Every structure is written in structure tokens, then in C-alpha cells.
Amino acid sequence: MFNQDKNIEICNNFKKRSNKTLTDITIILTFVLIFKSINYFTMIAIVNIAGQQFKVTEGQELFVHQLEASAGSSVSFDQVLMIDNSGSVQVGTPVISNATVNATVIGNQKGDKVIVFKKKRRKGFQKKNGHRQCFTKIKIESISA
């Protein structure tokens, strides 16, 4: 977000150039902060990673199905389905050519345990199984079109 000193500097510069009051300036800065919080000024992409579609932004960390990469290595995904760059939208048919999403692998880990319980009534049949899905945590470094 914005730094407090940076906000004061922006307010003072804006006040010198216009006849706006301080409340008008704070309203404008509030709207800027709201747009910044909903990722209006950032690049958003929808990318296909390991058979699933994810909506990603730069700097985002997410869990995907296990990838064949070790921790610390960089991976690149070229199946980019859509890119939104501050309002200008590119939609692929089915993918955008020359568009890539670069990410860094943070590590591999297992998800929560899922219990599978099977039962047939009046037969005395019960079977309890469980498994833990393997995931890879990645951080999106850059989106390029």
C-alpha cells in the first residue's frame, strides 16, 4: 500500500496545484487505496497449472497439485487463458501466444487428511480409508504478455 510520508507528500503537492480542500484530497486517496486493494492497478492472469485453472496476480502465493520441481527452482507456465492489465483484457483462443507466467517453487507439502468411509447397511460391511494429497506451494513472480 502507500507509505504515510508519501501520502502527506501527495496531499501537499495536490494542494499546491489545485484549489481542493484537504477532505477532497483524503477522499481521492481513499479511492486510490480501495482500487489498490481490489487489484485494479495490477496485472491479473488466468493460467492453467497442472490441469486446473487459477486466477493469479504478481506476488501471490498459492498451492497447486504437486509439480516435478524442487524447492527454490523457477517454473514457467505458458498456458495463459486470459490477461487483464488495468482494464485492457486479452482473451486467448484457447491460449494467448507468447504469454507466460513465471513462478518460484517455495516447497512441497501434504494437505489435510481426507477420510473415506464406506458402509453397507444391514450387512456388517464398513471400510475406512484416508489419504493426504501432495501439493506444491509456488509464488508468482511475473506475468508477461
N, C-alpha and C positions, 0 to 999 in steps of 0.2 A: 504494500500500500504506500501511502505517502508519509514522508517524514514531517514532524511538527514544524521544524525550522523552514522546510521547503514550503509548507502551507502558508506560513507568515510571509515569506518572500513573494509567493504568488499573489497573495492578497494585496501587499503593498504595491507591487508592480501594476496590478489590475486597477487599483485605486488611483494611481497616478495618471493612467491613460484614459480613464473614464469617470463619469460622474456617479458611478454606482455606490451605494451605501455598503456598509460592512455586512448587513444582513443579506443583501443581494449576492455578495461575494460568497458568504457561507452557504447560501442555497446552491449556488453554482458548484462549489466544491463538494457539497453533499451529493449532488447528482453525479459528479465525476467519480466519487467513491462508490456509489451504487453501481454505476456502469462497470467500474473496475472489478467489483465483487462478483458480478454475473458474467465475467469473462467477455465483455463486449469488445474490449480492445485487444484481445489475444486471439491467436490462431487456433481454431478447433478443427480436428480431423476425425473422420470415422474410418477405422482401419480394421482389416481382417487379420487377426492374430490367432494362429493355431485353430482355425475353423470357427472362431467366434468373432463377432463384430463389437468393437469398443469405441466409445467416444472419448478422445484423448485431447489434452492440452499440454503445452510445454511445461515441464517441471512436475507433472503429475506422476504419482506412484500407484501402480495397480498390480493385482495378481492375475496371472494368466495360466492356462494349462502348461504343464512342465515343458520347457524348451531344452534343446540339446546344446546348452551353453553353460559355462562355468561362471561363478561369481566374479564380477569386475569386468567381464568381457562386454563388448558392444555388439548389438544386433540391429539389423535394418529390416524394416517391413515395407514391401513395395506394393502391396495390395491395398491402396488407399482408395476408398469408395467416394468420399466427399471431403472437401476442404472449405471452411468458412474463415475468410481473412477479413475481419472487421466489416462484415456486411456483404463482401463480394464472395459469392458462393460458386464453387466449381463442383459439378457432379459428373462422375465417371460413367462410362457405358461399357462394361461394368466397373472398370477401374480407371483412375487417372494416370495417363502415361507420364513418366519422368517425375512422379511424386513419391517421396519416401518419408518414412517416419523412423528416426534413429533413437535408439534406447540403450540404456546401460543395465545389465543384469545386476541386481543387488544381491540376490541369493535364492536358493531353493528351499522350500519347506513344505510341510504337510498341513492340510486343512483340518477342520474339526472332524471327529469321528461320526460316521453315519451308521446308524443301526438299521439292519434289515431283519424284520421279524415276520416269519411265515407261520400260519396256523390253519389247520383244517378242523372245523368244529365237529365235535362228537366222534372224532377218530383217534384222538390222543396224539396227533402229529403237531409238533412245534419245532421250529428251527430258527435259531438266532445267529445272524451273521453281522459283520461290520467291516467297514474299510475306511481308509483315510486317503483322500485324493491328494496327489502331489501337485504343487503349484510353484511357479517361478515369479518372484517379485521383480518388476522392472520399473525403471524411471525413464520417462520420455524426455529426451534431451533436445531434439529439434524436429520441426516439421517443415519440409521443403516441397515446393510445387514446381 
